[in-house]
Amino acid sequence: RGLEDVTSGLGDLNDLVVLRYAGLEDMDGEEIYEGDRVSMWYAPRAVATGHITFESGAFYFNTTEAKPNTELLHKCATDYGNHFRVTGSKYDRYEQEGLDY
């Protein structure tokens, strides 16, 4: 099959955003991707919110709390267990508001 056959119906390919899969799933079985907004429970009543980035060949959990922090995503999963929940994607806002990435 030619490229036209594979891409027909996708619209303008310049509008596509390729997201990397982090190799982890949240507590509901949802795959975690670069750009996802996530909540992470690290103690019975303690939760951190943030987003997933991919930098220098690794995935990071970047908190958006009062004291911002960046940790390796897979280290968080090892230290705190699979206590993540995907709450959205940074690209959701762009789609809803018709903005450019």
Secondary structure as the mmCIF struct_conf table of DSSP 4:
data_model
#
loop_
_struct_conf.conf_type_id
_struct_conf.id
_struct_conf.beg_label_comp_id
_struct_conf.beg_label_asym_id
_struct_conf.beg_label_seq_id
_struct_conf.end_label_comp_id
_struct_conf.end_label_asym_id
_struct_conf.end_label_seq_id
HELX_RH_AL_P HELX_RH_AL_P1 LEU A 3 THR A 7
TURN_TY1_P TURN_TY1_P1 SER A 8 GLY A 9
BEND BEND1 LEU A 10 LEU A 10
HELX_RH_3T_P HELX_RH_3T_P1 LEU A 13 ASP A 15
STRN STRN1 TYR A 21 GLU A 25
TURN_TY1_P TURN_TY1_P2 MET A 27 ASP A 28
BEND BEND2 GLY A 29 GLY A 29
HELX_LH_PP_P HELX_LH_PP_P1 GLU A 30 GLU A 30
STRN STRN2 GLU A 31 TYR A 33
TURN_TY1_P TURN_TY1_P3 GLU A 34 GLY A 35
STRN STRN3 ASP A 36 ALA A 43
TURN_TY1_P TURN_TY1_P4 PRO A 44 ARG A 45
STRN STRN4 ALA A 46 GLU A 55
TURN_TY1_P TURN_TY1_P5 SER A 56 GLY A 57
STRN STRN5 ALA A 58 THR A 63
BEND BEND3 GLU A 65 LYS A 67
STRN STRN6 THR A 70 LEU A 72
HELX_RH_AL_P HELX_RH_AL_P2 LEU A 73 TYR A 80
BEND BEND4 ASN A 82 ASN A 82
STRN STRN7 PHE A 84 SER A 89
HELX_RH_AL_P HELX_RH_AL_P3 LYS A 90 GLU A 97
TURN_TY1_P TURN_TY1_P6 GLY A 98 GLY A 98
#
